Each structure stands twice: as C-alpha cells, then as structure tokens.
C-alpha cells in the first residue's frame, strides 16, 4: 500500500513538474513571440517636413519602440495626391508634418483613419476648439509663423530698402525678385493665400496676387525651396520664419521679417492613413510625435525651428517666443474644406495665370 502511494506520489510529482515546465516554457515562448512580434513591427511614414527632421524623428521612434520605420519625403500637396491615388491600396501608414489644411481635406475625403490620441490634452489651449472639432482624424504638432524672407546682400546690391509689409512687395523695384510657393502643390503657398484672404477678404487678396504676379520670378514647387533666396537667385521669398532661421544658421545672408499687416501662421499636423497596414504602430507614432520629446527633436537635432505645440516642450532659443506673437485668427475649418480649397485655388490661378 505504501509503495503504491509512493508510486502515485512520484507520478503526480513528475506530472506536476512536467506541467510547470510546460507552463514556464509556454510563458517564455509567449514572451519571445510578443517581443518578436513587436520587433518585427513595421511602419511607413509619408513625411512633409525637412528631410533631416523626417530622418531623426523616424529613427528615434524606431529605436525607442523597436519598430522598423521608413519614410518617404514630399510636399503636402504631393503627399495628398499620393494618398488619393493609393486609397484602394495604401502604401503608407501615417502622414507626418505638412500644413494642417491638406490633412483636413484628406479627412473630408474619407482618406484618414479615426484616432484621438490621449496626448492631445497637451496641445496648446489656444487650439482646444479646433481639436474638439477635428481631433478624431488629425493632431496638431507644431506652429509656423508666415514671414517675408530677404537676402540682405542682394537687396543692398540692388539698392532696395528692406520690405516690412506684404504690400511693399508690389513696388516695381522688386520685379523678378520675388518667390513664393505654388499654393496648388505646396501647403506653404496655400497658407500665404489663406492668410491674405483672412486679413483682407477675397477681393483685396486676389487683387494683390494679380499685382504681385508681375514681380514674381517663380512659383516654387515647395515651401522649403529657400536655397534660391540664400544664393541670391531671388531677393525675396514668402515662407515660414523657421526656414530663414535655418538658412541663416548655414551662413547665408538671409533674415525673416514678420509683416506689418499681421502675423499669419499655419499648424503642422499628423494623421493616420485609412487602411494602414500597421495600424497599432501608426497610433503609437501619433502618440510619440505629440510628445515633448519628439517635438524638441527638430531644433535639437535637425536645425528645424518650428514652434512646438506641446505645452511642455521647449522652443529653440533661436525661434520666436510663441507667447509674444500677435497671431491673427485663422479659420482652419473653412480653409481646410476640400470645396473651399478648390475654389480659392481656381481664383488664385485666374488672378495669376501661373503656368509653371
């Protein structure tokens, strides 16, 4: 009887040990599987900020979360066109950067996936209403103030006084010396258009663009085409202040001037593309780019001086103080409408007859 009890006890103990081993092994395998699944995760980002910023932000995200991340850099207008063309077979998961309005247009056209990040609560209170209205599809990640960029050496050589206002650019002395981005393909150019419409109303704004056309040397395909200003190919450029800070850092005789009429601006956005193949990683990326850490990367590591919108993030010492900027009110909902955008761009084309 005793031997039989010992035999059963030995059998039970052996089975218990085997069961524990199997359980432990399953736990280890489960952990390894989970880690491998995370390590094998991928993410493709369409990026509409400076190439170096695209690189630094995606690299840091990749290392932090062990997600294999790649990016494709293009202007906002080009990226919006790609997302439209690929809507049945998305080739990217998330859209990072670029001006807000094209992101809103993409949302209106059903091209974005819904995701409201918990980190939206750290966005500047000034934009609470906008986030309440459109935060299901887009998140605000930076602010850029519109300004007049000048090549000081070129202006001195031409004997032209530095412009202080948008209206100054209508002076005939600036003939063939002005550049700004084509609003049909550039979010920067569209922001210039909407700023003047907001400031002056449509009639005065489009009359201005018609008159300015005679002084325009070229309509750049990207708002980042500030190299033409740095080399003196043009004397004046209209873009965002951070572009001129960066060019000055490189040693170019460039500076930005906030226009006397009022400071227009745009907001940079991030959004998830509908049908994203790596949806969980896309959500994680949106959370990341809303964070203090990510929003300080552009100026700390990439010489890009957009103003962060996270209330805890520090702006670059070289950038404007966002608390001191007298920004005009911009109706982003109106200008972000696909129908309104199309209408305004057609009016701009008629006013300028831009064919390049």
C-alpha positions as CSV (number, residue, x, y, z in Angstrom):
1,X,0.0,0.0,0.0
2,X,2.8,2.3,1.0
3,X,4.8,1.5,-2.2
4,X,1.7,2.1,-4.2
5,X,1.2,5.5,-2.6
6,X,4.8,6.4,-3.2
7,X,4.5,5.3,-6.8
8,X,1.4,7.5,-7.3
9,X,3.1,10.4,-5.5
10,X,6.1,10.1,-7.7
11,X,3.9,10.0,-10.8
12,X,1.9,13.1,-9.7
13,X,5.1,15.0,-8.8
14,X,6.6,14.1,-12.1
15,X,3.5,15.2,-13.9
16,X,3.3,18.4,-11.8
17,X,7.0,19.2,-12.6
18,X,6.4,18.5,-16.3
19,X,3.3,20.7,-16.2
20,X,5.3,23.5,-14.5
21,X,8.0,23.2,-17.2
22,X,5.5,23.3,-20.0
23,X,3.8,26.3,-18.4
24,X,7.1,28.1,-18.0
25,X,8.1,27.2,-21.5
26,X,4.8,28.5,-22.9
27,X,5.3,31.7,-20.9
28,X,8.8,32.1,-22.3
29,X,7.7,31.4,-25.8
30,X,4.7,33.7,-25.4
31,X,7.0,36.5,-24.2
32,X,9.5,35.8,-27.0
33,X,6.7,35.7,-29.5
34,X,5.4,39.0,-28.2
35,X,8.8,40.6,-28.3
36,X,9.5,39.2,-31.8
37,X,6.1,40.5,-33.0
38,X,7.0,43.9,-31.6
39,X,10.5,43.8,-33.1
40,X,9.1,42.7,-36.4
41,X,6.6,45.5,-36.5
42,X,6.9,47.9,-39.4
43,X,5.8,51.5,-40.2
44,X,5.9,53.6,-43.3
45,X,5.6,57.3,-42.9
46,X,4.8,59.9,-45.5
47,X,6.7,62.9,-44.3
48,X,6.2,66.6,-45.2
49,X,8.8,68.3,-43.1
50,X,12.5,68.8,-43.8
51,X,14.3,65.6,-44.8
52,X,16.6,65.7,-41.7
53,X,13.7,66.0,-39.4
54,X,11.9,63.1,-41.1
55,X,15.1,61.1,-40.6
56,X,15.7,62.0,-37.0
57,X,12.2,61.6,-35.8
58,X,11.6,58.2,-37.5
59,X,15.0,56.9,-36.4
60,X,14.4,57.9,-32.8
61,X,10.9,56.3,-32.9
62,X,12.3,53.2,-34.4
63,X,14.9,52.7,-31.7
64,X,12.6,53.7,-28.8
65,X,9.8,51.2,-29.8
66,X,11.8,48.7,-31.8
67,X,9.7,49.2,-34.9
68,X,11.2,49.1,-38.4
69,X,10.4,52.5,-39.7
70,X,10.9,54.0,-43.1
71,X,9.8,57.4,-44.6
72,X,9.1,59.0,-47.9
73,X,9.5,62.8,-48.0
74,X,7.4,65.0,-50.2
75,X,5.4,68.3,-50.1
76,X,2.0,68.3,-48.6
77,X,0.2,68.7,-51.9
78,X,2.2,65.8,-53.4
79,X,1.5,63.6,-50.4
80,X,-2.2,64.4,-50.5
81,X,-2.2,63.4,-54.2
82,X,-0.4,60.1,-53.4
83,X,-2.9,59.2,-50.6
84,X,-5.8,59.9,-53.0
85,X,-4.3,57.8,-55.8
86,X,-3.5,54.9,-53.3
87,X,-6.8,55.0,-51.4
88,X,-7.6,51.4,-52.5
89,X,-4.2,50.1,-51.7
90,X,-2.4,52.4,-49.1
91,X,1.4,52.4,-49.4
92,X,2.0,54.2,-46.1
93,X,0.5,54.1,-42.6
94,X,0.9,57.6,-41.3
95,X,1.3,61.2,-42.6
96,X,3.7,63.3,-40.5
97,X,4.0,67.0,-40.9
98,X,2.9,69.5,-43.5
99,X,0.3,72.1,-43.1
100,X,-3.0,71.4,-41.5
101,X,-5.4,72.2,-44.3
102,X,-4.4,69.3,-46.6
103,X,-4.8,66.9,-43.7
104,X,-8.3,68.3,-43.1
105,X,-9.1,67.9,-46.8
106,X,-7.9,64.3,-46.6
107,X,-10.2,63.7,-43.6
108,X,-13.2,65.2,-45.5
109,X,-12.5,62.8,-48.4
110,X,-12.5,59.8,-46.2
111,X,-8.8,59.1,-46.6
112,X,-7.8,59.1,-42.9
113,X,-8.4,56.7,-40.1
114,X,-10.0,57.9,-36.8
115,X,-7.7,58.1,-33.8
116,X,-7.8,60.6,-31.0
117,X,-4.5,60.4,-29.1
118,X,-4.6,60.8,-25.3
119,X,-1.7,63.2,-25.7
120,X,-3.9,65.7,-27.5
121,X,-4.6,67.1,-23.9
122,X,-1.0,68.5,-24.0
123,X,-1.7,70.7,-27.1
124,X,-1.7,74.5,-26.5
125,X,-5.1,75.5,-25.1
126,X,-5.5,78.1,-28.0
127,X,-6.3,75.1,-30.2
128,X,-8.7,73.3,-27.9
129,X,-11.8,74.1,-30.0
130,X,-10.1,73.0,-33.2
131,X,-9.1,69.7,-31.7
132,X,-12.5,69.2,-30.3
133,X,-13.9,69.6,-33.8
134,X,-11.3,67.8,-35.9
135,X,-9.2,65.8,-33.4
136,X,-10.7,62.5,-34.4
137,X,-8.6,62.5,-37.5
138,X,-5.8,65.0,-37.1
139,X,-3.4,66.1,-34.4
140,X,-1.6,69.4,-34.2
141,X,2.2,69.0,-33.7
142,X,3.8,72.4,-34.5
143,X,3.2,76.0,-35.4
144,X,4.9,78.1,-38.1
145,X,4.5,81.9,-38.5
146,X,4.4,83.3,-42.0
147,X,7.1,85.9,-42.8
148,X,8.9,87.7,-45.6
149,X,12.4,86.3,-46.2
150,X,15.1,88.6,-47.7
151,X,18.6,88.2,-48.9
152,X,20.2,91.3,-47.3
153,X,23.3,91.3,-49.6
154,X,21.1,91.0,-52.8
155,X,18.9,93.9,-51.7
156,X,21.9,96.1,-50.8
157,X,23.4,95.3,-54.2
158,X,20.2,96.3,-55.9
159,X,19.8,99.4,-53.6
160,X,16.4,98.3,-52.4
161,X,15.1,99.1,-48.9
162,X,14.1,96.0,-46.9
163,X,10.4,95.3,-47.1
164,X,8.4,95.4,-43.9
165,X,5.0,94.6,-45.2
166,X,3.4,92.4,-47.8
167,X,2.2,95.5,-49.6
168,X,5.8,96.6,-50.0
169,X,6.4,93.7,-52.4
170,X,4.2,95.3,-55.0
171,X,6.8,98.0,-55.6
172,X,8.2,97.8,-59.2
173,X,11.7,97.7,-57.8
174,X,11.0,94.0,-56.8
175,X,10.3,92.9,-60.4
176,X,11.5,89.4,-60.9
177,X,12.9,89.4,-57.4
178,X,10.0,87.7,-55.5
179,X,9.4,83.9,-55.0
180,X,6.7,82.1,-53.2
181,X,5.5,78.5,-53.3
182,X,2.7,77.5,-55.7
183,X,-0.4,77.0,-53.5
184,X,-1.7,74.2,-55.8
185,X,1.1,71.9,-54.7
186,X,2.5,73.5,-51.5
187,X,0.9,73.9,-48.1
188,X,3.2,76.9,-47.6
189,X,1.9,78.6,-50.6
190,X,-1.7,77.9,-49.6
191,X,-1.0,79.4,-46.2
192,X,0.1,82.6,-47.8
193,X,-3.1,82.6,-49.8
194,X,-5.4,82.0,-46.9
195,X,-3.5,84.4,-44.7
196,X,-4.3,87.3,-47.1
197,X,-7.9,86.2,-47.6
198,X,-8.3,86.1,-43.8
199,X,-6.6,89.5,-43.4
200,X,-8.2,91.4,-46.3
201,X,-11.1,89.5,-47.7
202,X,-11.1,87.8,-51.1
203,X,-11.5,90.8,-53.4
204,X,-8.5,92.6,-52.0
205,X,-6.4,89.5,-51.6
206,X,-6.8,88.3,-55.2
207,X,-6.2,91.8,-56.5
208,X,-3.0,91.7,-54.5
209,X,-1.9,88.4,-56.0
210,X,-2.7,89.7,-59.5
211,X,-0.5,92.7,-59.0
212,X,2.3,90.7,-57.3
213,X,2.4,88.3,-60.2
214,X,4.4,91.0,-62.2
215,X,7.2,90.9,-59.6
216,X,7.3,87.1,-59.2
217,X,10.3,85.3,-60.6
218,X,9.0,81.9,-59.9
219,X,6.4,79.9,-58.1
220,X,8.4,77.2,-56.2
221,X,7.1,73.7,-56.0
222,X,7.9,73.5,-52.3
223,X,7.9,75.9,-49.4
224,X,11.3,74.6,-48.5
225,X,12.9,76.0,-51.7
226,X,14.7,78.7,-49.7
227,X,18.0,77.9,-51.3
228,X,17.1,80.2,-54.1
229,X,16.9,83.0,-51.6
230,X,20.2,82.0,-50.0
231,X,22.1,82.0,-53.3
232,X,20.6,85.4,-54.3
233,X,18.7,83.9,-57.3
234,X,15.8,85.9,-55.8
235,X,15.9,88.7,-53.3
236,X,12.6,88.0,-51.5
237,X,10.7,84.8,-50.5
238,X,7.5,84.3,-48.7
239,X,7.5,81.3,-46.4
240,X,7.7,80.4,-42.7
241,X,10.1,82.0,-40.3
242,X,11.9,78.8,-39.3
243,X,13.1,78.4,-42.9
244,X,15.0,81.6,-42.7
245,X,16.5,80.9,-39.3
246,X,17.9,77.6,-40.7
247,X,19.4,79.3,-43.8
248,X,21.0,82.0,-41.6
249,X,22.5,79.2,-39.5
250,X,24.1,77.8,-42.6
251,X,25.8,81.2,-43.2
252,X,23.5,82.7,-45.8
253,X,22.8,86.4,-45.7
254,X,19.1,85.7,-45.0
255,X,16.7,87.0,-42.4
256,X,13.0,86.8,-41.8
257,X,10.7,89.8,-41.3
258,X,7.2,89.5,-39.6
259,X,4.9,91.5,-41.9
260,X,3.3,94.7,-40.6
261,X,-0.2,93.7,-41.7
262,X,-0.4,90.9,-39.1
263,X,1.2,87.5,-38.4
264,X,-0.4,84.7,-40.3
265,X,0.6,81.2,-39.5
266,X,-0.1,77.6,-40.1
267,X,-0.2,74.5,-38.0
268,X,1.6,71.3,-38.7
269,X,-0.4,68.1,-38.4
270,X,-0.1,64.3,-38.2
271,X,-2.7,61.8,-39.2
272,X,-3.2,58.1,-39.8
273,X,-4.0,56.9,-43.4
274,X,-7.1,54.9,-43.7
275,X,-6.4,51.3,-44.4
276,X,-3.0,51.5,-42.7
277,X,-1.4,48.0,-42.7
278,X,0.4,48.7,-39.4
279,X,-2.4,50.5,-37.5
280,X,-1.2,49.9,-34.0
281,X,2.3,51.2,-34.8
282,X,0.7,54.2,-36.6
283,X,-1.2,55.1,-33.4
284,X,2.0,54.7,-31.4
285,X,3.7,57.1,-33.8
286,X,1.0,59.7,-33.4
287,X,1.3,59.5,-29.7
288,X,5.0,59.9,-30.0
289,X,5.0,63.0,-32.3
290,X,2.6,64.7,-29.9
291,X,5.1,64.2,-27.0
292,X,7.5,66.8,-25.6
293,X,10.5,64.5,-26.5
294,X,9.5,64.3,-30.2
295,X,8.6,67.9,-30.6
296,X,12.1,69.1,-29.4
297,X,13.9,66.8,-31.9
298,X,13.6,69.1,-34.9
299,X,15.5,72.0,-33.3
300,X,17.8,70.0,-31.1
301,X,19.0,67.5,-33.8
302,X,17.8,68.7,-37.2
303,X,18.2,72.5,-37.3
304,X,14.5,73.0,-37.8
305,X,12.8,75.7,-35.8
306,X,9.1,75.1,-36.0
307,X,7.4,76.0,-32.7
308,X,6.2,73.0,-30.7
309,X,2.5,72.9,-29.7
310,X,3.0,70.6,-26.7
311,X,2.8,72.9,-23.7
312,X,5.7,71.1,-22.0
313,X,8.1,71.2,-25.0
314,X,10.7,74.0,-25.1
315,X,11.1,76.0,-28.4
316,X,14.5,76.7,-29.7
317,X,16.3,79.8,-28.3
318,X,16.6,80.9,-32.0
319,X,12.9,80.7,-32.6
320,X,10.2,83.2,-31.9
321,X,8.6,83.2,-28.5
322,X,5.1,81.8,-29.1
323,X,3.6,83.6,-26.1
324,X,4.6,87.0,-27.6
325,X,3.4,86.5,-31.2
326,X,0.3,88.5,-32.1
327,X,-1.2,85.9,-34.4
328,X,-4.3,86.7,-36.5
329,X,-7.3,84.4,-36.2
330,X,-7.3,81.8,-39.0
331,X,-10.5,79.9,-39.9
332,X,-8.8,76.5,-40.4
333,X,-12.1,74.7,-40.8
334,X,-13.1,76.9,-43.7
335,X,-9.7,76.8,-45.4
336,X,-9.4,73.1,-44.7
337,X,-12.6,72.3,-46.6
338,X,-11.9,70.5,-49.9
339,X,-14.5,72.5,-51.8
340,X,-13.3,75.9,-50.4
341,X,-9.7,75.0,-51.2
342,X,-10.5,74.1,-54.7
343,X,-12.5,77.3,-55.2
344,X,-9.8,79.5,-53.8
345,X,-7.0,77.8,-55.8
346,X,-9.0,78.3,-59.0
347,X,-9.4,82.0,-58.2
348,X,-5.7,82.3,-57.5
349,X,-4.9,80.7,-60.8
350,X,-7.2,83.1,-62.6
351,X,-5.6,86.0,-60.8
352,X,-2.0,85.0,-61.6
353,X,-2.3,82.7,-64.7
354,X,0.5,80.8,-63.2
355,X,1.5,78.2,-65.8
356,X,4.8,76.9,-64.4
